[in-house]
Amino acid sequence: MELISFALLGILIVISPGADFILVVRNTLTKGKEHGLATAAGVSLAICIHIAYSLLGISYLISQNTWLFYLIKYLGAGYLIYVGIKGL
């Protein structure tokens, strides 16, 4: 029963509008339908990747391994800095 509740909660979280929704709408309105669909596909792929590594237990390994957690954290921060600089 807990798994069903967790799955339903996860679905509600994924379908609720947020930053991803705003990005898809913005790209659709400014660049056209093709870019909007590509953005939606990218968001969907990212969600699938998160689901896959959670189901495989990789998220547990990351949470238990401090250096791996910090490595991923700093790589993500570096990527965000890179994207920010490219956006200037």
Kinemage of the C-alpha trace (Angstrom):
@kinemage 1
@onewidth
@group {chain A} dominant
@subgroup {mainchain}
@vectorlist {calphas} color= white
{ca met a 1} P 0.000 0.000 0.000
{ca glu a 2} L 2.878 2.379 0.736
{ca leu a 3} L 4.282 1.875 -2.765
{ca ile a 4} L 0.966 2.830 -4.358
{ca ser a 5} L 0.704 5.937 -2.179
{ca phe a 6} L 4.278 6.878 -3.033
{ca ala a 7} L 3.662 6.366 -6.759
{ca leu a 8} L 0.500 8.482 -6.693
{ca leu a 9} L 2.281 11.239 -4.804
{ca gly a 10} L 5.140 11.108 -7.296
{ca ile a 11} L 2.732 11.432 -10.212
{ca leu a 12} L 1.099 14.460 -8.594
{ca ile a 13} L 4.481 16.077 -8.075
{ca val a 14} L 5.531 15.457 -11.674
{ca ile a 15} L 2.324 16.800 -13.244
{ca ser a 16} L 2.088 19.912 -11.077
{ca pro a 17} L 3.114 23.095 -12.891
{ca gly a 18} L 6.477 24.499 -11.952
{ca ala a 19} L 9.705 25.710 -13.485
{ca asp a 20} L 9.640 22.956 -16.121
{ca phe a 21} L 6.161 23.983 -17.207
{ca ile a 22} L 7.192 27.631 -17.478
{ca leu a 23} L 10.240 26.673 -19.547
{ca val a 24} L 8.151 24.587 -21.955
{ca val a 25} L 5.550 27.342 -22.340
{ca arg a 26} L 8.212 30.023 -22.856
{ca asn a 27} L 10.073 28.017 -25.487
{ca thr a 28} L 6.833 27.185 -27.263
{ca leu a 29} L 5.657 30.794 -27.348
{ca thr a 30} L 8.989 32.337 -28.332
{ca lys a 31} L 10.513 29.685 -30.604
{ca gly a 32} L 7.598 27.653 -31.899
{ca lys a 33} L 5.992 24.270 -31.492
{ca glu a 34} L 9.076 22.228 -32.433
{ca his a 35} L 11.218 23.816 -29.724
{ca gly a 36} L 8.396 23.428 -27.211
{ca leu a 37} L 8.077 19.731 -27.998
{ca ala a 38} L 11.847 19.295 -27.766
{ca thr a 39} L 11.848 21.010 -24.372
{ca ala a 40} L 8.982 18.823 -23.146
{ca ala a 41} L 10.829 15.725 -24.372
{ca gly a 42} L 13.963 16.836 -22.520
{ca val a 43} L 12.034 17.408 -19.300
{ca ser a 44} L 10.372 13.997 -19.650
{ca leu a 45} L 13.718 12.312 -20.270
{ca ala a 46} L 15.191 13.960 -17.168
{ca ile a 47} L 12.274 12.723 -15.061
{ca cys a 48} L 12.714 9.203 -16.462
{ca ile a 49} L 16.417 9.277 -15.608
{ca his a 50} L 15.631 10.303 -12.019
{ca ile a 51} L 13.060 7.520 -11.729
{ca ala a 52} L 15.477 4.958 -13.176
{ca tyr a 53} L 18.344 5.713 -10.814
{ca ser a 54} L 15.964 5.788 -7.864
{ca leu a 55} L 14.532 2.397 -8.775
{ca leu a 56} L 18.002 0.947 -9.286
{ca gly a 57} L 19.089 2.087 -5.834
{ca ile a 58} L 21.724 4.471 -7.126
{ca ser a 59} L 20.170 7.313 -5.130
{ca tyr a 60} L 20.768 5.268 -1.964
{ca leu a 61} L 24.411 4.726 -2.908
{ca ile a 62} L 24.861 8.441 -3.581
{ca ser a 63} L 23.299 9.380 -0.242
{ca gln a 64} L 25.569 6.952 1.620
{ca asn a 65} L 28.781 7.946 -0.177
{ca thr a 66} L 29.760 11.471 0.867
{ca trp a 67} L 32.462 12.110 -1.727
{ca leu a 68} L 30.204 10.923 -4.565
{ca phe a 69} L 27.409 13.166 -3.328
{ca tyr a 70} L 29.713 16.197 -3.234
{ca leu a 71} L 31.187 15.333 -6.634
{ca ile a 72} L 27.732 15.314 -8.223
{ca lys a 73} L 26.783 18.445 -6.304
{ca tyr a 74} L 29.824 20.417 -7.512
{ca leu a 75} L 29.525 19.134 -11.074
{ca gly a 76} L 25.924 20.348 -11.083
{ca ala a 77} L 26.947 23.728 -9.687
{ca gly a 78} L 29.649 24.023 -12.325
{ca tyr a 79} L 27.152 23.217 -15.044
{ca leu a 80} L 24.742 25.860 -13.750
{ca ile a 81} L 27.547 28.432 -13.759
{ca tyr a 82} L 28.420 27.421 -17.329
{ca val a 83} L 24.790 27.765 -18.456
{ca gly a 84} L 24.540 31.132 -16.698
{ca ile a 85} L 27.646 32.457 -18.417
{ca lys a 86} L 26.442 31.211 -21.816
{ca gly a 87} L 23.146 33.004 -21.211
{ca leu a 88} L 24.815 36.400 -20.784
